[in-house]
Amino acid sequence: MSIRLMMVDDHPVVRAGLRALLEADAEVEVVADVGSGDEALQALDRLATTGDGAPDLVLMDLNLGDGIGGIETTRKLRAQHPGVQVLAVTTFDAEADVVGALEAGATGYVLKDAPTEALLDAVREAAAGRSVLAPEVQQLLVRRMAEPRTALSPRETEILEVLATGATNREAAKRLFISESTVKTHLVHLYEKLGVESRTAALRVARERRLIR
């Protein structure tokens, strides 16, 4: 039996290249490829009620440009179509992306520059509902488990990512719909976890440790 899958990536050239690579394997059938999270959810609803039904697997990029991101799309997809597996296929191995995707329900996480055979193996494993993680991702998670006291919370990660854009505390608070004092409180905890004393140092360490992109 073939593996029926859908691809979600906001770059048409990437989708075309990945589709050609996957369809060269006799076991794989690409039933749809879309460029946004909203399109993915709509396509899944349509496929689920017509023809052969929903795909076995969705290959999900996490950085989808405008609209809902790959992590939120994964969360909604898994809630609405629990029988469909999700494999995150992306260029980022930042802790925030890895943990976010897995918590949202992704079965696995691999990088786009993985060798062809490794990617196909990941597709087969994920389609069967078995967890599959790129070696780099496995190392990241092992490190996180070994140092749980220094792991960042989702909110702390959000704040760091906003500050990385050059935003002030006040601007970060506005974007995240929290108070400026809450941002400052989180920063105190962040500095302690990262062993730093300034915002610049916190961002540098966070990038070095791949906590943020």
C-alpha positions in Angstrom: 0.0 0.0 0.0 1.2 3.5 -0.8 1.7 6.2 1.8 -0.7 9.1 1.0 0.7 12.4 2.1 0.2 16.2 1.9 3.0 18.8 1.9 2.7 22.2 3.6 5.4 24.7 2.7 5.2 28.4 1.7 7.9 28.1 -1.0 6.5 26.7 -4.3 10.0 25.7 -5.5 10.7 23.8 -2.3 7.4 22.0 -2.6 8.0 21.1 -6.2 11.5 19.7 -5.5 10.3 17.8 -2.5 7.4 16.4 -4.3 9.6 15.2 -7.2 11.9 13.5 -4.7 9.1 11.8 -2.8 7.1 10.7 -5.8 10.2 9.0 -7.2 9.5 6.4 -4.5 6.9 3.9 -5.5 5.5 3.7 -2.0 4.7 7.4 -1.8 1.7 9.3 -3.3 1.5 13.1 -2.8 -2.2 13.9 -2.8 -1.9 17.6 -2.1 0.7 20.4 -1.6 -0.3 23.8 -0.2 1.4 27.0 0.9 -0.2 28.0 4.1 -1.7 26.7 7.4 -5.2 27.8 6.4 -4.9 26.0 3.1 -3.7 22.9 4.8 -6.7 22.7 7.1 -9.1 23.4 4.3 -7.5 20.8 2.0 -7.6 18.2 4.8 -11.3 18.8 5.4 -11.9 18.4 1.7 -9.9 15.3 1.3 -11.4 13.7 4.4 -14.9 13.9 2.8 -14.0 12.9 -0.8 -12.3 10.2 -2.7 -9.8 8.1 -0.7 -10.1 10.2 2.4 -7.5 12.1 4.4 -3.8 11.5 3.8 -1.8 9.3 6.1 0.8 11.9 6.8 1.4 15.7 6.5 4.9 17.1 5.9 4.8 20.3 7.8 7.1 23.3 7.4 7.1 25.4 10.6 7.8 28.8 9.1 4.9 29.5 6.9 5.1 33.3 6.5 1.9 35.2 6.9 -1.0 33.5 8.7 -0.9 30.7 11.2 2.4 29.0 11.6 3.3 25.4 11.3 3.1 24.6 15.0 -0.4 26.1 15.4 -1.5 24.4 12.2 -0.2 21.1 13.5 -2.1 21.6 16.8 -5.4 22.3 14.9 -4.8 19.5 12.4 -4.3 16.9 15.1 -7.3 18.1 17.0 -9.6 17.9 13.9 -8.0 14.9 12.2 -6.4 12.8 14.9 -5.8 9.9 12.5 -3.4 12.0 10.4 0.2 12.0 11.4 2.4 15.1 11.1 6.1 15.1 10.3 7.8 18.5 10.8 10.3 19.0 7.9 12.0 22.3 8.4 15.3 24.1 8.2 15.3 25.1 11.9 16.4 23.0 14.9 15.8 25.6 17.5 14.5 24.3 20.8 11.4 26.4 20.7 10.5 24.9 17.3 11.3 21.3 18.3 9.5 21.4 21.6 6.6 23.4 20.2 6.0 21.0 17.2 6.2 17.9 19.4 3.9 19.3 22.0 1.4 20.3 19.2 1.2 16.6 18.2 3.9 16.1 15.5 5.0 12.5 15.3 8.5 13.5 14.2 10.9 16.2 13.4 13.6 16.1 10.6 15.6 18.8 8.8 15.2 19.6 5.1 18.9 19.0 4.4 18.6 15.4 5.6 19.8 12.8 3.0 17.1 11.5 0.7 17.0 8.0 2.1 16.9 9.4 5.7 13.9 11.6 4.7 12.1 8.7 3.1 12.7 6.5 6.2 11.3 9.3 8.3 8.2 9.4 6.1 7.6 5.7 6.4 8.1 5.7 10.2 5.9 8.8 10.8 3.2 7.5 8.5 3.1 4.3 10.7 2.7 6.5 13.8 6.2 5.8 15.0 8.3 8.7 16.5 11.2 9.8 14.4 13.7 12.5 15.2 16.8 13.8 13.4 20.0 13.1 15.3 20.5 16.9 16.0 17.0 17.0 17.5 17.6 14.0 19.7 20.8 15.6 21.1 18.8 18.8 21.8 16.1 17.0 23.7 18.7 14.9 25.7 20.4 18.1 26.7 17.1 19.7 27.7 16.2 16.6 29.9 19.7 16.7 31.5 19.3 20.4 32.4 15.6 20.8 33.2 16.2 23.7 35.6 17.6 25.8 32.7 14.9 24.8 30.1 12.8 27.9 29.0 9.1 28.0 29.4 7.0 28.7 26.2 6.3 32.2 27.5 10.0 32.9 28.1 10.8 31.7 24.6 8.1 33.9 23.1 9.6 36.9 25.0 13.1 36.2 23.8 11.9 35.8 20.2 10.1 39.1 20.3 13.1 40.8 21.9 15.3 39.3 19.2 13.5 41.5 16.6 14.7 44.6 18.5 11.5 45.3 20.4 11.5 47.1 23.7 10.0 45.6 26.9 6.9 47.8 26.3 6.6 46.7 22.6 7.1 43.0 23.6 4.3 43.3 26.2 2.0 44.8 23.7 2.7 42.1 21.1 2.2 39.3 23.7 -0.8 40.9 25.4 0.8 41.0 28.8 2.0 43.8 31.1 5.4 45.3 30.9 6.1 44.3 34.5 5.4 40.7 33.5 8.0 40.9 30.7 10.5 42.2 33.2 9.7 39.4 35.7 10.2 36.8 32.9 13.5 38.5 32.0 14.8 38.1 35.6 14.1 34.4 35.4 15.6 34.2 31.9 18.9 35.8 33.0 19.1 33.4 35.9 18.5 30.3 33.7 21.0 31.5 31.0 23.6 32.7 33.5 23.7 36.2 32.0 23.1 39.8 33.2 21.8 41.6 30.1 19.4 41.3 27.3 22.2 41.2 24.7 23.9 38.4 26.5 20.6 36.5 26.9 19.9 36.7 23.1 23.5 35.6 22.3 23.4 32.6 24.6 19.9 31.7 23.4 21.0 31.6 19.8 24.2 29.7 20.6 22.1 27.1 22.4 19.5 27.1 19.6 16.8 28.0 22.1 15.5 30.5 19.5 16.1 31.0 15.8 
